[in-house]
Amino acid sequence: MKRKFVINLLFVLVLNLLIKPFWILGIDVGVQNAVGSNEYGLYYHLLSFSILLNIVLDFGITNYNNRNIAQHNHMLKRYFSGIFNVKIILSLVYLCLTFLAAFMVGYKGKELWLLFLLGINQILSSFILYLRSNVSALHLFKTDALLSVMDRLLMIMLCGILLWGNFTNQAFQIEWFVYAQFWAYLATMLVAFIIVFNKAKLFRMKVDIALFLLILRQSMPFALLVLLMSFYYRLDSVMIDLIMEEGKQEVGIYAQAYRILEAFNMLGFLFAGLLLPIFSKMIKDKLKIDGLLNTSFNILFVPALAITAVSLMHSQSIMDLLYVEHIIESAEVYAILMISFIAIALTYIYGTLLTANGSLKQLNIIALIGFATNFILNYLLIPDYGAKGAAIATLITQFFVSIAQIMVVKRLFQISYEFQLLMKYILLLVFGGTGSYFLKDVFSNFLVHATAVAIVFSVLAVLLGLIGKDQIQSLLKRKTID
């Protein structure tokens, strides 16, 4: 299982590194610069608002389905039609509730139209994730990897034409960005549907009430978890806009920093997508998970430290390279957010293991405390510190959540705390951070210094035995597993 995980992870990473950095750093940043911080702040605020009720779209079904199909492949034929039709009903409910909430908050005119478009895109995205959950549950990881970048590839082409193709004499409109997302999501969903249909061999446009109630009842804990996580991940930008007078500009500043964090979060998201079905099957087969857990931790933790080190030392250079407005303010927010990247990366491993194990009660308790912590901190810090206060709230919340998840995993799986291993991580942090700091004086160029930092952390990880011979050999082998 470790070898299968590492080989497929390598394929997924290569594919995503070819596509998604250009999407984030080229297209997304290009749109932000083209429309300005106020206009993008409006979009990002409404995007976060549309995600807050995302739970109604999914109701925890995607995680439940991934875990269930991974353990019982033969259930795909029965569940495919039933869940797909259930999601159609949930989509209608989601739109109604989202607009009800929007009217209560006081949105109108352009805000409502953008929110409607973003709501439709959330629906399409939710269907894509559900369809991909079937693909990954069947361990068709390379197919899933191709689907994971298809929407972004299509958006790169569409937005690239609109941004730089001299297609029109008009200035770029934020609505065009949303329209491009719609067509890209729609095309990806149709392709994913065809793939899953070919595996299930059956689809009927009929709501199975008994299955509907069964799925909703069994996925309820997943639904609560997704709801709580959506709130403490997305509440910050919504609260900034509602609390502050210059809310949209401040959200724009926060979005400039947070979008880069989201780009790096894709690394952890890819881990989770591979780990959930593998962990689920290993738990069902009563296999020990220690080896895979340590392997995935080390492979993710080492680059997370390196990325954070570079981000802290070059926060202003990175923001200046990407954006044209509010560079200093965004750099301060970015530096704080990137420290939380370490914690977020770890939740993709330990949270995924707890999900695969069905430990939803523990996850929901942690998420509830995380949500309450995030809300209180945002309420206290945003009035005085704006976007920087929201970043501090995120930092504290994410570290609490990750530490709590690690403690629960250690207890449930009876994994002892290894003092020797902990010392290795501390040494990696100390020597890697110190080496990175002094190398900044040697290499003035940002990219050269970033490369040197990556090499330093990689060499230290090998010397400390965190990334060993077995993992390196697995990474070098190209055998196809699908």
C-alpha positions as MATLAB code, in Angstrom:
seq = 'MKRKFVINLLFVLVLNLLIKPFWILGIDVGVQNAVGSNEYGLYYHLLSFSILLNIVLDFGITNYNNRNIAQHNHMLKRYFSGIFNVKIILSLVYLCLTFLAAFMVGYKGKELWLLFLLGINQILSSFILYLRSNVSALHLFKTDALLSVMDRLLMIMLCGILLWGNFTNQAFQIEWFVYAQFWAYLATMLVAFIIVFNKAKLFRMKVDIALFLLILRQSMPFALLVLLMSFYYRLDSVMIDLIMEEGKQEVGIYAQAYRILEAFNMLGFLFAGLLLPIFSKMIKDKLKIDGLLNTSFNILFVPALAITAVSLMHSQSIMDLLYVEHIIESAEVYAILMISFIAIALTYIYGTLLTANGSLKQLNIIALIGFATNFILNYLLIPDYGAKGAAIATLITQFFVSIAQIMVVKRLFQISYEFQLLMKYILLLVFGGTGSYFLKDVFSNFLVHATAVAIVFSVLAVLLGLIGKDQIQSLLKRKTID';
ca = [
       0.000    0.000    0.000;
       2.863    2.394    0.749;
       4.359    1.776   -2.696;
       1.004    2.206   -4.422;
       0.395    5.441   -2.535;
       3.791    6.936   -3.366;
       3.712    6.010   -7.077;
       0.229    7.393   -7.603;
       1.083   10.458   -5.515;
       4.033   11.134   -7.813;
       1.792   10.959  -10.885;
      -0.835   13.229   -9.319;
       1.773   15.757   -8.177;
       3.482   15.957  -11.558;
       0.173   16.447  -13.344;
      -1.041   19.092  -10.907;
       2.304   20.912  -10.866;
       2.045   21.245  -14.639;
      -1.417   22.818  -14.546;
      -2.494   24.328  -11.232;
       0.428   26.681  -10.489;
      -0.233   28.414  -13.804;
      -3.931   28.592  -12.930;
      -3.266   30.210   -9.555;
      -0.228   32.358  -10.359;
      -1.153   33.187  -13.939;
      -4.909   33.237  -14.416;
      -6.221   33.863  -10.893;
      -3.603   36.491  -10.131;
      -4.097   37.985  -13.607;
      -7.821   38.351  -12.908;
      -7.160   39.979   -9.526;
      -4.800   42.496  -11.088;
      -7.151   43.143  -14.022;
     -10.261   43.906  -11.963;
      -8.623   45.459   -8.861;
      -8.804   44.600   -5.171;
     -12.305   46.035   -4.598;
     -13.937   44.098   -7.429;
     -12.042   40.911   -6.642;
     -12.827   41.448   -2.963;
     -16.530   41.452   -3.878;
     -16.107   38.229   -5.852;
     -14.065   36.515   -3.133;
     -16.489   37.550   -0.409;
     -19.443   36.160   -2.404;
     -17.463   33.018   -3.230;
     -16.891   32.419    0.485;
     -20.580   33.116    1.157;
     -21.606   30.564   -1.491;
     -19.350   27.978    0.158;
     -20.768   28.473    3.666;
     -23.914   26.495    2.801;
     -22.039   23.996    0.642;
     -22.978   21.361    3.179;
     -26.524   21.359    1.786;
     -25.096   20.410   -1.616;
     -23.054   17.522   -0.362;
     -24.394   16.602    3.085;
     -21.220   14.604    3.655;
     -22.191   12.282    0.811;
     -18.886   12.532   -1.069;
     -16.716   11.378    1.858;
     -19.293    8.766    2.832;
     -19.461    7.474   -0.748;
     -15.677    7.383   -1.188;
     -15.210    5.364    1.993;
     -18.161    3.051    1.270;
     -17.355    2.295   -2.388;
     -13.654    1.814   -1.559;
     -14.662   -0.930    0.881;
     -17.519   -2.361   -1.235;
     -16.912   -1.787   -4.969;
     -20.013   -3.736   -5.980;
     -22.259   -1.090   -4.379;
     -21.465    1.431   -7.139;
     -24.219    0.092   -9.390;
     -26.883    0.674   -6.731;
     -25.589    3.916   -5.251;
     -24.693    5.812   -8.431;
     -28.198    6.700   -9.626;
     -29.582    7.082   -6.119;
     -26.951    9.521   -4.910;
     -26.853   11.494   -8.171;
     -30.601   12.099   -8.048;
     -30.414   12.974   -4.352;
     -27.793   15.606   -5.173;
     -30.139   17.176   -7.738;
     -32.745   17.679   -4.991;
     -30.113   18.997   -2.594;
     -28.898   21.444   -5.244;
     -32.334   23.046   -5.479;
     -32.534   23.279   -1.680;
     -29.042   24.823   -1.608;
     -29.984   27.572   -4.068;
     -33.128   28.439   -2.118;
     -31.332   28.608    1.239;
     -28.395   30.564   -0.184;
     -30.683   33.227   -1.630;
     -32.746   33.355    1.544;
     -29.554   34.019    3.508;
     -28.458   36.584    0.892;
     -31.705   38.540    1.231;
     -31.376   38.456    5.026;
     -27.830   39.870    4.824;
     -29.004   42.553    2.395;
     -27.425   41.619   -0.916;
     -28.976   43.117   -4.032;
     -28.396   43.845   -7.721;
     -24.980   42.772   -8.962;
     -24.242   40.943   -5.714;
     -27.275   38.672   -6.152;
     -26.460   37.945   -9.807;
     -22.849   37.054   -9.011;
     -23.981   34.944   -6.075;
     -26.429   33.066   -8.330;
     -23.667   32.306  -10.839;
     -21.299   31.226   -8.078;
     -24.053   29.056   -6.599;
     -24.492   27.259   -9.939;
     -20.728   26.746  -10.098;
     -20.747   25.332   -6.568;
     -23.402   22.842   -7.669;
     -21.342   21.724  -10.669;
     -18.201   21.506   -8.533;
     -20.073   19.387   -5.991;
     -21.177   16.960   -8.694;
     -17.603   16.719   -9.988;
     -16.306   15.881   -6.514;
     -19.016   13.257   -6.049;
     -18.290   11.633   -9.416;
     -14.539   11.713   -8.705;
     -15.148   10.055   -5.328;
     -16.382    7.005   -7.241;
     -13.346    7.034   -9.513;
     -10.830    7.255   -6.647;
     -12.781    4.722   -4.557;
     -12.230    2.229   -7.392;
      -8.497    3.081   -7.104;
      -8.454    4.595  -10.610;
      -6.066    7.215   -9.337;
      -4.600    8.350  -12.646;
      -8.055    8.832  -14.140;
      -9.021   10.817  -11.061;
      -5.851   12.888  -11.405;
      -6.750   13.796  -14.989;
     -10.236   14.823  -13.895;
      -8.760   16.892  -11.059;
      -6.968   19.192  -13.520;
      -9.434   19.161  -16.423;
     -11.562   22.058  -15.159;
      -8.489   24.179  -14.451;
      -7.004   23.431  -17.871;
     -10.218   24.524  -19.560;
     -10.379   27.682  -17.434;
      -6.775   28.513  -18.295;
      -7.663   28.409  -21.994;
     -10.893   30.398  -21.628;
      -9.550   33.045  -19.247;
      -6.261   33.267  -21.130;
      -8.158   34.261  -24.271;
     -10.218   36.819  -22.352;
      -7.239   38.283  -20.484;
      -4.565   38.377  -23.164;
      -6.179   37.415  -26.475;
      -7.461   40.868  -27.423;
     -10.838   39.201  -27.799;
     -12.656   42.409  -26.851;
     -11.915   46.081  -26.357;
     -13.687   46.056  -22.984;
     -11.823   45.841  -19.705;
     -11.931   42.391  -18.122;
     -15.100   41.885  -16.058;
     -15.256   39.679  -12.977;
     -18.422   38.106  -14.422;
     -16.346   36.719  -17.300;
     -14.221   34.850  -14.787;
     -17.332   33.259  -13.315;
     -18.733   32.375  -16.779;
     -15.456   30.650  -17.676;
     -15.688   28.609  -14.484;
     -19.224   27.559  -15.403;
     -18.322   26.151  -18.814;
     -15.188   24.443  -17.507;
     -17.064   22.818  -14.615;
     -19.909   21.715  -16.891;
     -17.571   20.029  -19.383;
     -15.620   18.290  -16.597;
     -18.802   17.064  -14.940;
     -20.067   15.540  -18.188;
     -16.790   13.696  -18.779;
     -16.731   12.420  -15.184;
     -20.353   11.278  -15.495;
     -19.552    9.249  -18.609;
     -16.581    7.565  -16.893;
     -18.600    6.574  -13.814;
     -21.572    5.488  -15.926;
     -19.287    3.112  -17.879;
     -18.248    1.524  -14.583;
     -21.722    1.373  -13.032;
     -23.465    0.219  -16.258;
     -26.749    1.568  -14.921;
     -28.365    4.949  -14.413;
     -32.014    5.843  -13.818;
     -33.570    9.267  -13.290;
     -35.591    8.054  -10.346;
     -35.391    9.023   -6.687;
     -35.141    5.990   -4.444;
     -36.765    7.358   -1.258;
     -35.544    4.479    0.907;
     -31.964    4.901   -0.338;
     -32.309    8.682   -0.033;
     -33.217    8.450    3.663;
     -30.560    5.788    4.290;
     -27.804    7.887    2.712;
     -28.845   11.065    4.504;
     -28.996    9.270    7.841;
     -25.621    7.575    7.414;
     -23.928   10.668    5.991;
     -25.249   13.023    8.682;
     -22.013   12.973   10.726;
     -20.040   13.689    7.538;
     -22.435   16.545    6.786;
     -21.908   18.156   10.178;
     -18.147   17.863    9.784;
     -18.194   19.519    6.348;
     -20.432   22.304    7.672;
     -18.161   23.107   10.599;
     -15.023   22.959    8.468;
     -16.587   25.211    5.819;
     -17.344   27.765    8.503;
     -13.920   27.951   10.064;
     -12.221   27.892    6.640;
     -14.453   30.511    4.973;
     -15.948   32.613    7.757;
     -13.012   35.012    7.900;
     -13.564   36.828    4.584;
     -17.317   37.049    5.183;
     -16.784   38.537    8.657;
     -14.211   41.029    7.354;
     -16.741   42.427    4.883;
     -19.583   42.514    7.407;
     -17.581   44.038   10.278;
     -15.370   46.616    8.556;
     -16.408   49.798    6.741;
     -13.771   49.250    4.038;
     -14.681   45.583    4.003;
     -14.367   44.786    0.300;
     -10.904   46.311    0.005;
      -9.767   44.475    3.139;
     -11.224   41.220    1.786;
      -9.285   41.876   -1.425;
      -6.057   42.203    0.588;
      -6.847   39.024    2.500;
      -7.760   37.192   -0.733;
      -4.420   38.092   -2.341;
      -2.597   36.292    0.472;
      -5.103   33.486    1.020;
      -5.222   32.450   -2.646;
      -1.510   31.588   -2.513;
      -2.112   29.548    0.635;
      -4.929   27.771   -1.211;
      -2.538   27.007   -4.051;
      -0.177   25.234   -1.669;
      -3.112   23.540    0.052;
      -3.665   21.614   -3.166;
      -0.655   19.528   -2.149;
      -2.452   18.374    1.002;
      -5.755   17.966   -0.834;
      -4.087   15.596   -3.296;
      -2.723   13.558   -0.390;
      -6.182   13.312    1.139;
      -7.746   12.217   -2.149;
      -5.302    9.316   -2.397;
      -5.195    8.442    1.287;
      -8.943    8.215    2.014;
      -9.700    5.132   -0.134;
      -6.365    3.496    0.746;
      -6.796    4.044    4.494;
     -10.421    2.841    4.244;
      -9.432   -0.415    2.584;
      -6.521   -1.004    4.968;
      -8.783   -0.500    7.986;
     -11.401   -2.848    6.515;
      -8.700   -5.490    5.890;
      -7.315   -4.915    9.412;
      -3.869   -3.910    8.133;
      -1.484   -1.780   10.171;
      -1.527    1.840    9.057;
       1.607    3.024   10.916;
       3.918    2.687    7.924;
       1.711    4.559    5.469;
       0.896    7.192    8.097;
       4.577    7.914    8.749;
       5.442    7.867    5.050;
       2.676   10.308    4.125;
       3.493   12.539    7.133;
       7.168   12.799    6.200;
       6.548   13.345    2.492;
       4.141   16.200    3.251;
       5.754   17.692    6.364;
       9.199   18.269    4.828;
       8.040   20.356    1.830;
       5.530   22.154    4.073;
       8.407   23.374    6.268;
      10.466   24.403    3.234;
       7.562   26.280    1.642;
       6.811   28.056    4.917;
      10.467   29.049    5.390;
      10.669   30.569    1.898;
       7.319   32.308    2.339;
       8.342   33.957    5.614;
      11.628   35.239    4.216;
      10.223   36.464    0.905;
       6.616   37.386    1.686;
       6.920   40.896    0.269;
       8.885   39.754   -2.780;
       6.235   37.139   -3.551;
       3.380   39.618   -3.252;
       5.300   42.208   -5.299;
       5.964   39.600   -7.986;
       2.285   38.683   -8.266;
       0.204   41.762   -7.513;
       0.048   45.479   -8.253;
      -1.936   46.743   -5.227;
      -1.591   46.624   -1.404;
       1.725   44.740   -1.522;
       2.920   45.482    2.029;
      -0.458   44.752    3.652;
      -0.881   41.483    1.739;
       2.694   40.425    2.567;
       2.032   40.758    6.310;
      -1.144   38.685    6.014;
       0.602   36.116    3.810;
       3.452   35.566    6.287;
       0.974   34.765    9.068;
      -1.185   32.525    6.907;
       1.755   30.487    5.638;
       2.729   29.469    9.162;
      -0.715   27.894    9.413;
       0.052   25.944    6.216;
       2.074   23.460    8.279;
      -0.939   22.720   10.485;
      -3.368   22.564    7.554;
      -1.107   20.098    5.739;
      -1.140   17.753    8.726;
      -4.940   17.819    8.981;
      -5.084   16.413    5.446;
      -3.322   13.308    6.767;
      -4.717   12.822   10.270;
      -8.184   14.118    9.483;
      -8.343   11.808    6.476;
      -7.336    8.809    8.599;
     -10.035    9.615   11.157;
     -12.586    9.980    8.343;
     -11.576    6.620    6.872;
     -11.918    5.081   10.324;
     -15.412    6.520   10.740;
     -14.331    8.554   13.785;
     -16.807   11.292   12.976;
     -17.760   12.035   16.579;
     -14.203   12.975   17.464;
     -13.739   14.943   14.249;
     -16.965   16.865   14.787;
     -16.064   17.782   18.364;
     -12.689   19.095   17.200;
     -14.301   20.973   14.298;
     -16.968   22.494   16.557;
     -14.338   23.828   18.959;
     -12.311   25.026   15.952;
     -15.311   26.884   14.539;
     -16.112   28.521   17.894;
     -12.460   29.513   18.352;
     -12.259   30.965   14.857;
     -15.499   32.927   15.205;
     -14.547   34.441   18.566;
     -11.029   35.339   17.434;
     -12.302   36.906   14.199;
     -14.887   38.912   16.129;
     -12.217   40.204   18.524;
      -9.352   40.781   16.085;
     -10.902   41.977   12.811;
     -12.172   45.393   14.099;
      -8.638   46.418   15.126;
      -6.405   44.466   12.779;
      -8.569   43.778    9.708;
      -7.208   41.109    7.360;
      -4.188   40.556    9.610;
      -6.516   39.750   12.520;
      -8.357   37.173   10.396;
      -5.006   35.595    9.493;
      -4.063   35.313   13.182;
      -7.432   33.679   13.902;
      -6.792   31.170   11.108;
      -3.312   30.404   12.432;
      -4.496   29.657   15.984;
      -7.516   27.652   14.798;
      -5.586   25.448   12.390;
      -2.870   24.556   14.883;
      -5.474   23.647   17.494;
      -7.312   21.404   14.999;
      -4.176   19.624   13.760;
      -2.769   18.956   17.247;
      -6.140   17.665   18.453;
      -6.434   15.313   15.466;
      -2.936   13.935   16.002;
      -3.723   13.215   19.670;
      -6.966   11.410   18.765;
      -5.208    9.300   16.096;
      -2.480    8.306   18.548;
      -5.108    7.219   21.076;
      -7.486    5.395   18.721;
      -4.815    3.481   16.836;
      -2.640    2.996   19.908;
       0.369    4.634   18.290;
       2.920    5.656   20.868;
       4.667    9.025   20.870;
       8.256    8.430   19.719;
      10.621   10.833   21.443;
      13.413   10.014   18.985;
      11.175   10.812   15.995;
       9.989   14.046   17.607;
      13.620   15.109   18.107;
      14.285   14.487   14.405;
      11.439   16.822   13.470;
      12.749   19.469   15.861;
      16.252   19.131   14.388;
      14.805   19.416   10.889;
      12.980   22.590   11.884;
      15.959   24.166   13.683;
      18.735   23.318   11.205;
      16.516   23.776    8.166;
      15.275   27.151    9.352;
      18.749   28.320   10.366;
      20.289   27.146    7.102;
      17.545   28.860    5.108;
      18.107   32.128    6.959;
      21.857   32.226    6.301;
      21.454   31.087    2.699;
      19.361   34.196    2.056;
      22.555   36.271    2.386;
      24.374   33.960   -0.022;
      21.680   33.789   -2.704;
      20.043   37.151   -3.289;
      17.806   35.861   -6.079;
      14.445   34.674   -4.730;
      14.127   31.625   -6.995;
      17.715   30.503   -6.407;
      17.264   30.850   -2.646;
      13.978   28.921   -2.757;
      15.704   26.091   -4.652;
      18.556   26.053   -2.121;
      16.076   25.884    0.775;
      14.281   22.937   -0.853;
      17.611   21.120   -1.227;
      18.603   21.847    2.393;
      15.346   20.453    3.816;
      15.457   17.424    1.498;
      19.056   16.564    2.420;
      18.318   17.011    6.138;
      15.239   14.768    5.839;
      17.346   12.007    4.250;
      20.195   12.382    6.764;
      17.726   12.248    9.665;
      16.062    9.174    8.185;
      12.686   10.868    7.740;
      12.675   10.131    4.029;
      14.519    6.864    3.681;
      15.758    4.520    1.014;
      12.417    2.721    0.638;
      10.499    5.909   -0.072;
      13.125    7.154   -2.539;
      13.125    3.840   -4.420;
       9.332    3.905   -4.564;
       9.395    7.424   -5.944;
      11.817    6.400   -8.689;
       9.787    3.395   -9.841;
       7.279    4.185  -12.561;
       5.173    1.075  -12.541;
       1.560    1.849  -13.418;
      -1.010    1.037  -10.770;
      -4.565    1.794  -11.685;
];
